[in-house]
Amino acid sequence: MPDIHDLLDRRAVTTVFQPLIDIASDRLVGYEALSRGPAGSPWESPVALFAAARAAGRHAELDWICRAAAYRAALDAGLDRRLTLFVNMEPTAWRVPCPADLRPVVEQARQRLRVVTEMTERALADDPAAVLSAAVACRDAGWGVALDDVGADPMSLALMPFIHPDVVKLDMGLLRAPDDPHTARVVAAVYAYAESTGATVLAEGIETAAHLNTARTMGATVGQGWHHGRPAPLPRQATPVTGLSLLPAPVRDDRTPFEIVSAVRPVTRTTKSRLMPMSRHLEALAGDGPEPPVLLACFQHARHFTAATAARFSRVAGYSPLVAALGAGLDDEPAAGVRGACLNGDRLDGEWNVIVLGPHRAAALVARDLGDHGQDSERGFEFAITHDRALVVRAARTLLRHIAPVRTPDLSALLAV
């Protein structure tokens, strides 16, 4: 029997497509591309296929193969440009160059297809820098971004603003538990995001008329599921409704959090000892709750990330989707469950920032060291505070770009049996 390496070398994946339907008009707006391994093989299931590729150390290559296969099938079928093609992507694959033999079809897709790239909140938590880079690249190509499986994990709500998705895909489990308090919290947060941004809400897993009615009440305007059609090869002809609208790309900002916030908020001078209670207050906002927020902080230097601070951050990391501490001398995991980044020589070295961002909370304390000498507690800082969500998101994005990806073990030995 051929092994997983042979399968990948032959690019032996196929693609089926599930229709996406405008709920109000019952007309087609696009398709989601779904990858499969060779029929009848141990890797026919996409879960088994990606697990084997990951064990072989070739999962990023498989991700490129699957996307290229989807683009090729859509191009060969003459997919109408007004229809939107949803394609799943593992953003960490963005760290791996596109294989040379796949580049022509990827380039054709950029020129001839209207694509929305689906990402998950897990990918953002694992590798924030790759997700942000992938999202920027998609939008540079004129494509959109979707956040998949929203509601399957509470972290998706806290991480949603960072991706700034054009489309929010409600997890199918929500339709099956409409009266659950968790469902109500997710729907409320998605409603708020869609209202403030204009994003499209798509409900997955619609199998019955009852599911369709529930999707409507949840604010979904696009539906996907067996009620509308099962995955199949693309038809040669399809009549679309007007295509999905895409959001303006987030403003790119290479400034530091202090530079971003202080440009529009009043700045005050004080000492470190007087800033400490404010910093602790913001940390406390990341307290355990139904939808815990993200906590990001800059400490200037590792010596300021004390044992007591590390214990507090580890405690928050036990329930928060993402907790990070950045500073000179800090490693990739400065405390249990806490993501880190070493900032030696970076402009952030002089900043003390605490940022909290969740579905219902947004706050940032940004401070810059004035360079005083003497007793540490009396060092001078200029600082600003904001609860403006847009400002907090912009400040937080600048920190995510510094966080290293989660280290994963080498699983290649698993195939040696």
C-alpha positions as CSV (number, residue, x, y, z in Angstrom):
1,M,0.0,0.0,0.0
2,P,1.4,3.5,-0.8
3,D,2.4,5.5,2.3
4,I,1.5,9.1,3.2
5,H,4.7,10.4,1.6
6,D,3.7,8.8,-1.8
7,L,0.2,10.3,-1.4
8,L,1.7,13.8,-0.8
9,D,4.3,13.5,-3.5
10,R,1.5,12.6,-6.0
11,R,-0.7,15.5,-4.7
12,A,-3.4,12.8,-4.4
13,V,-6.2,14.8,-2.7
14,T,-9.6,15.6,-4.1
15,T,-12.0,18.4,-3.3
16,V,-15.8,18.4,-2.9
17,F,-17.9,21.5,-2.5
18,Q,-20.8,22.3,-0.2
19,P,-23.1,25.2,-1.2
20,L,-23.6,28.3,0.8
21,I,-27.1,29.8,0.6
22,D,-28.5,33.3,1.2
23,I,-31.1,32.6,3.8
24,A,-33.5,35.4,2.8
25,S,-33.6,34.6,-0.9
26,D,-32.6,30.9,-0.9
27,R,-30.1,31.6,-3.7
28,L,-26.5,30.5,-4.0
29,V,-23.7,32.8,-2.7
30,G,-20.8,30.4,-2.8
31,Y,-19.2,27.1,-1.8
32,E,-17.0,25.7,0.8
33,A,-14.1,23.5,-0.5
34,L,-13.6,20.3,1.6
35,S,-10.6,18.1,1.0
36,R,-10.5,14.3,1.0
37,G,-7.8,11.7,0.7
38,P,-8.0,8.9,-1.9
39,A,-11.3,7.0,-1.6
40,G,-10.9,3.7,0.2
41,S,-7.5,4.6,1.6
42,P,-6.7,5.0,5.4
43,W,-6.4,8.7,4.6
44,E,-9.8,9.4,3.0
45,S,-11.0,11.3,6.1
46,P,-9.4,14.8,6.3
47,V,-8.8,14.2,10.0
48,A,-6.8,11.0,9.3
49,L,-5.1,12.7,6.3
50,F,-3.8,15.7,8.3
51,A,-2.9,13.6,11.3
52,A,-0.7,11.4,9.1
53,A,0.9,14.4,7.3
54,R,1.5,16.1,10.7
55,A,3.3,12.9,12.0
56,A,5.4,13.0,8.8
57,G,6.3,16.6,9.3
58,R,4.6,17.6,6.1
59,H,1.3,19.1,7.3
60,A,2.1,22.6,6.0
61,E,2.8,21.1,2.5
62,L,-0.5,19.2,2.7
63,D,-2.3,22.5,3.5
64,W,-0.8,24.1,0.3
65,I,-1.8,20.9,-1.7
66,C,-5.4,21.0,-0.5
67,R,-5.8,24.7,-1.2
68,A,-4.3,24.4,-4.6
69,A,-6.5,21.4,-5.4
70,A,-9.6,23.5,-4.4
71,Y,-8.5,26.4,-6.6
72,R,-7.8,24.1,-9.6
73,A,-11.2,22.4,-9.3
74,A,-12.9,25.8,-9.1
75,L,-10.9,27.2,-12.1
76,D,-11.6,24.0,-14.2
77,A,-15.3,24.3,-13.5
78,G,-15.3,28.0,-14.5
79,L,-16.7,29.1,-11.1
80,D,-18.5,32.4,-11.5
81,R,-16.4,35.3,-10.1
82,R,-19.5,36.5,-8.2
83,L,-19.6,33.3,-6.2
84,T,-17.4,33.2,-3.1
85,L,-15.1,30.2,-2.6
86,F,-14.4,29.4,1.1
87,V,-11.1,27.5,1.6
88,N,-9.7,26.3,4.9
89,M,-6.2,27.3,5.7
90,E,-3.8,26.4,8.5
91,P,-2.1,29.8,8.9
92,T,1.2,28.2,10.2
93,A,1.6,27.0,6.6
94,W,2.3,30.6,5.8
95,R,5.7,30.1,7.3
96,V,6.4,27.5,4.6
97,P,6.8,28.7,1.0
98,C,4.3,27.4,-1.5
99,P,5.8,24.3,-3.4
100,A,7.0,25.3,-6.8
101,D,4.7,23.0,-8.7
102,L,1.6,24.6,-7.0
103,R,2.5,28.2,-7.6
104,P,0.9,28.6,-11.0
105,V,-2.5,27.5,-9.8
106,V,-2.3,29.7,-6.7
107,E,-1.4,32.7,-8.8
108,Q,-4.3,31.9,-11.2
109,A,-6.6,31.8,-8.2
110,R,-5.5,35.2,-7.0
111,Q,-6.3,36.6,-10.4
112,R,-9.6,34.8,-11.2
113,L,-11.3,33.6,-8.0
114,R,-13.1,35.3,-5.2
115,V,-11.9,33.5,-2.1
116,V,-12.6,33.7,1.6
117,T,-9.9,32.0,3.7
118,E,-11.2,30.2,6.8
119,M,-9.1,30.2,10.0
120,T,-9.8,28.9,13.5
121,E,-9.2,30.6,16.8
122,R,-6.9,27.7,17.8
123,A,-4.5,28.8,15.0
124,L,-4.4,32.3,16.4
125,A,-3.6,31.1,19.9
126,D,-0.9,28.8,18.5
127,D,0.9,31.2,16.2
128,P,-0.5,34.8,16.3
129,A,2.2,36.2,14.1
130,A,1.5,33.7,11.3
131,V,-2.3,34.3,11.5
132,L,-1.9,38.0,11.2
133,S,0.5,37.7,8.3
134,A,-1.7,35.3,6.5
135,A,-4.8,37.5,7.0
136,V,-2.8,40.5,5.6
137,A,-1.7,38.5,2.6
138,C,-5.3,37.3,1.9
139,R,-6.6,40.9,2.0
140,D,-3.7,42.1,-0.2
141,A,-4.9,39.6,-2.8
142,G,-8.4,41.1,-2.5
143,W,-9.7,38.1,-0.6
144,G,-11.6,37.8,2.6
145,V,-11.1,36.1,6.0
146,A,-13.6,33.9,7.9
147,L,-13.4,32.7,11.5
148,D,-14.5,29.1,11.7
149,D,-16.3,27.2,14.5
150,V,-17.2,30.2,16.5
151,G,-18.8,29.0,19.7
152,A,-17.1,25.6,19.8
153,D,-14.6,27.1,22.3
154,P,-15.0,30.2,24.4
155,M,-11.7,31.5,23.2
156,S,-13.1,32.2,19.7
157,L,-15.0,35.2,21.1
158,A,-12.0,36.8,22.7
159,L,-9.8,36.3,19.7
160,M,-12.3,37.4,17.1
161,P,-11.3,41.1,17.0
162,F,-7.7,40.2,16.2
163,I,-8.6,38.4,13.0
164,H,-11.3,40.9,12.1
165,P,-13.2,38.3,10.1
166,D,-15.4,39.3,7.1
167,V,-17.5,36.2,7.9
168,V,-18.2,34.7,11.3
169,K,-19.1,31.0,11.0
170,L,-21.3,29.8,13.9
171,D,-20.4,26.3,15.0
172,M,-23.1,23.8,14.2
173,G,-23.4,22.9,17.9
174,L,-25.1,26.2,18.6
175,L,-28.1,25.2,16.4
176,R,-28.5,22.1,18.4
177,A,-28.6,23.8,21.7
178,P,-30.4,27.1,21.1
179,D,-31.6,27.4,24.7
180,D,-28.2,26.8,26.3
181,P,-26.8,29.9,28.2
182,H,-23.5,29.4,26.4
183,T,-25.3,29.7,23.0
184,A,-27.0,32.9,24.1
185,R,-23.6,34.4,25.2
186,V,-22.0,33.5,21.9
187,V,-24.9,34.8,19.8
188,A,-24.9,38.1,21.7
189,A,-21.2,38.6,21.2
190,V,-21.4,37.8,17.5
191,Y,-24.4,40.1,17.1
192,A,-22.4,42.9,18.6
193,Y,-19.4,42.2,16.4
194,A,-21.5,42.0,13.2
195,E,-23.4,45.2,14.1
196,S,-20.2,47.1,14.7
197,T,-18.3,45.9,11.7
198,G,-20.8,44.8,9.1
199,A,-19.5,41.2,9.0
200,T,-21.6,38.4,7.6
201,V,-22.8,35.7,10.0
202,L,-23.0,32.2,8.5
203,A,-24.6,29.2,10.3
204,E,-23.1,25.8,9.8
205,G,-24.8,22.4,10.1
206,I,-28.3,23.4,8.9
207,E,-30.0,20.1,8.3
208,T,-33.7,20.8,8.9
209,A,-36.2,23.6,8.5
210,A,-36.1,24.0,12.3
211,H,-32.3,24.6,12.2
212,L,-32.9,27.2,9.5
213,N,-35.4,29.1,11.6
214,T,-33.0,28.9,14.6
215,A,-30.2,30.3,12.4
216,R,-32.3,33.2,11.4
217,T,-32.9,34.1,15.1
218,M,-29.2,33.9,15.7
219,G,-28.6,36.7,13.1
220,A,-27.2,34.4,10.3
221,T,-27.8,35.6,6.8
222,V,-26.0,32.7,5.1
223,G,-26.6,29.0,5.7
224,Q,-24.6,25.8,5.1
225,G,-25.6,22.2,5.7
226,W,-27.4,19.2,4.3
227,H,-30.7,21.1,4.2
228,H,-29.2,23.2,1.4
229,G,-27.0,20.6,-0.2
230,R,-24.4,17.9,0.5
231,P,-20.7,18.1,-0.5
232,A,-20.2,17.2,-4.2
233,P,-18.2,18.1,-7.2
234,L,-18.8,21.6,-8.6
235,P,-21.5,21.9,-11.2
236,R,-20.5,23.6,-14.4
237,Q,-23.2,26.3,-14.2
238,A,-24.5,28.1,-11.1
239,T,-26.5,31.2,-10.9
240,P,-25.4,33.4,-8.0
241,V,-27.0,36.0,-5.9
242,T,-24.9,39.2,-5.4
243,G,-21.7,38.1,-3.8
244,L,-20.8,38.5,-0.1
245,S,-19.5,41.9,0.9
246,L,-16.0,42.1,2.4
247,L,-14.9,44.4,5.1
248,P,-12.3,47.1,4.8
249,A,-8.9,45.7,5.8
250,P,-7.8,46.7,9.3
251,V,-5.4,49.7,9.4
252,R,-1.8,48.5,9.4
253,D,0.0,50.1,12.3
254,D,3.7,49.6,13.1
255,R,3.7,51.9,16.1
256,T,4.0,50.6,19.7
257,P,0.9,50.4,22.0
258,F,2.0,53.6,23.7
259,E,2.5,55.5,20.4
260,I,-1.0,54.3,19.2
261,V,-2.9,55.2,22.3
262,S,-1.0,58.4,23.4
263,A,-1.7,59.9,19.9
264,V,-5.4,60.3,20.8
265,R,-5.6,60.0,24.6
266,P,-4.2,62.4,27.2
267,V,-0.9,61.5,28.7
268,T,0.0,61.9,32.4
269,R,3.3,61.6,34.3
270,T,3.6,59.5,37.4
271,T,5.8,57.0,39.2
272,K,6.0,53.2,39.0
273,S,4.6,52.8,42.5
274,R,1.5,54.8,41.5
275,L,1.0,52.9,38.3
276,M,1.1,49.5,40.0
277,P,-2.5,49.6,41.4
278,M,-3.8,50.5,37.9
279,S,-1.8,47.7,36.3
280,R,-3.2,45.2,38.9
281,H,-6.7,46.4,38.3
282,L,-6.4,45.7,34.5
283,E,-5.0,42.3,35.2
284,A,-8.0,41.6,37.4
285,L,-10.3,42.4,34.5
286,A,-9.0,39.2,33.0
287,G,-10.7,37.2,35.8
288,D,-12.4,33.9,35.2
289,G,-15.8,34.2,33.5
290,P,-17.9,32.7,30.8
291,E,-15.9,34.3,28.1
292,P,-12.5,35.1,29.6
293,P,-10.5,37.8,27.7
294,V,-6.9,37.9,26.4
295,L,-4.2,39.3,28.6
296,L,-1.1,40.8,27.0
297,A,1.7,42.7,28.8
298,C,5.1,44.3,28.3
299,F,7.5,44.3,31.2
300,Q,10.5,46.1,29.8
301,H,12.9,43.5,31.3
302,A,12.7,40.0,32.7
303,R,13.6,41.2,36.2
304,H,10.2,43.0,36.3
305,F,8.4,39.8,35.6
306,T,8.7,38.7,39.2
307,A,7.8,35.3,40.7
308,A,4.5,36.8,42.1
309,T,3.7,38.3,38.7
310,A,4.4,34.9,37.0
311,A,2.1,33.2,39.4
312,R,-0.7,35.6,38.7
313,F,-0.3,35.3,34.9
314,S,-0.1,31.5,35.1
315,R,-3.4,31.5,37.0
316,V,-5.1,33.6,34.3
317,A,-3.6,31.4,31.6
318,G,-5.5,28.5,33.1
319,Y,-8.7,29.8,31.7
320,S,-7.8,32.6,29.2
321,P,-7.4,31.8,25.5
322,L,-4.1,33.7,25.4
323,V,-1.8,35.2,28.0
324,A,1.5,36.7,27.0
325,A,4.4,38.5,28.7
326,L,6.9,40.4,26.5
327,G,10.2,41.9,27.6
328,A,14.0,41.8,27.3
329,G,15.4,38.5,28.6
330,L,12.0,36.7,28.6
331,D,11.8,33.4,26.8
332,D,9.0,31.8,24.8
333,E,7.3,30.5,27.9
334,P,8.3,32.7,30.9
335,A,5.7,30.9,33.2
336,A,3.4,27.9,32.9
337,G,0.9,28.5,30.2
338,V,2.1,32.0,29.5
339,R,3.4,32.9,26.0
340,G,6.5,35.0,25.8
341,A,8.7,37.1,23.5
342,C,12.2,38.5,24.0
343,L,12.3,42.1,23.0
344,N,16.1,42.9,23.2
345,G,16.7,46.0,21.2
346,D,13.1,46.5,20.2
347,R,11.3,49.8,20.6
348,L,9.0,48.1,23.1
349,D,11.9,47.8,25.5
350,G,10.9,51.1,27.1
351,E,7.2,50.4,27.5
352,W,5.1,49.0,30.2
353,N,1.8,47.9,28.8
354,V,-1.2,45.9,30.1
355,I,-3.9,45.1,27.6
356,V,-7.1,43.2,28.3
357,L,-9.5,42.3,25.4
358,G,-12.5,40.1,25.4
359,P,-16.0,39.9,23.9
360,H,-17.3,42.4,26.6
361,R,-14.2,44.0,27.9
362,A,-11.5,46.2,26.4
363,A,-8.9,48.1,28.3
364,A,-5.3,49.2,27.9
365,L,-2.8,50.8,30.2
366,V,0.2,52.0,28.1
367,A,3.2,53.6,29.7
368,R,6.7,54.7,28.6
369,D,9.8,54.9,30.8
370,L,11.2,58.4,31.3
371,G,14.7,57.1,31.9
372,D,15.0,58.1,35.5
373,H,17.7,56.6,37.8
374,G,17.4,55.8,41.4
375,Q,14.9,53.7,43.4
376,D,12.9,51.4,41.1
377,S,9.5,52.2,42.7
378,E,10.0,55.9,42.0
379,R,11.0,55.6,38.4
380,G,9.0,58.1,36.2
381,F,6.6,57.1,33.5
382,E,4.2,58.9,31.2
383,F,1.0,56.9,30.6
384,A,-2.4,56.8,29.1
385,I,-5.5,54.6,29.7
386,T,-8.2,53.7,27.2
387,H,-11.3,51.6,27.1
388,D,-12.0,52.3,23.4
389,R,-12.3,48.9,21.8
390,A,-10.8,49.9,18.4
391,L,-7.8,51.5,20.1
392,V,-7.3,48.5,22.3
393,V,-7.5,46.1,19.4
394,R,-4.9,48.1,17.4
395,A,-2.5,48.2,20.4
396,A,-2.9,44.5,21.0
397,R,-2.3,43.5,17.4
398,T,1.2,45.2,17.6
399,L,2.1,42.8,20.4
400,L,0.8,39.6,18.8
401,R,3.3,40.0,15.9
402,H,6.1,39.4,18.4
403,I,4.8,36.2,20.0
404,A,6.6,33.0,18.9
405,P,4.5,29.9,17.8
406,V,3.8,27.1,20.1
407,R,6.5,24.5,20.0
408,T,5.3,21.1,18.7
409,P,7.1,17.8,19.2
410,D,8.6,15.9,16.3
411,L,6.1,13.2,15.4
412,S,7.9,11.7,12.4
413,A,8.9,8.7,14.5
414,L,5.2,7.7,14.6
415,L,5.4,6.6,11.0
416,A,8.4,4.3,11.5
417,V,6.3,1.4,12.7
